[in-house]
Amino acid sequence: MLKVGTSAPHFQLSTISGDTVSLSEQILKNNSVLLIFLRHLG
């Protein structure tokens, strides 16, 4: 779990609306982030 002030991995995330945001930027703003990883099994 990331805590305020901890460096987050540097990568960009796409939002549902199609915008791009930086994970580290969201963590520094103390915003909650929900990551969903989907795996295609077939």
Secondary structure in CASP SS format (residue, H / E / C, confidence):
PFRMAT SS
TARGET T0000
AUTHOR 0000-0000-0000
METHOD secondary structure of the structure
MODEL  1
M C 1.00
L C 1.00
K C 1.00
V C 1.00
G C 1.00
T C 1.00
S C 1.00
A C 1.00
P C 1.00
H C 1.00
F C 1.00
Q E 1.00
L E 1.00
S E 1.00
T C 1.00
I C 1.00
S C 1.00
G C 1.00
D C 1.00
T E 1.00
V E 1.00
S E 1.00
L H 1.00
S H 1.00
E H 1.00
Q H 1.00
I H 1.00
L H 1.00
K C 1.00
N C 1.00
N C 1.00
S C 1.00
V C 1.00
L C 1.00
L C 1.00
I C 1.00
F C 1.00
L C 1.00
R C 1.00
H C 1.00
L C 1.00
G C 1.00
END
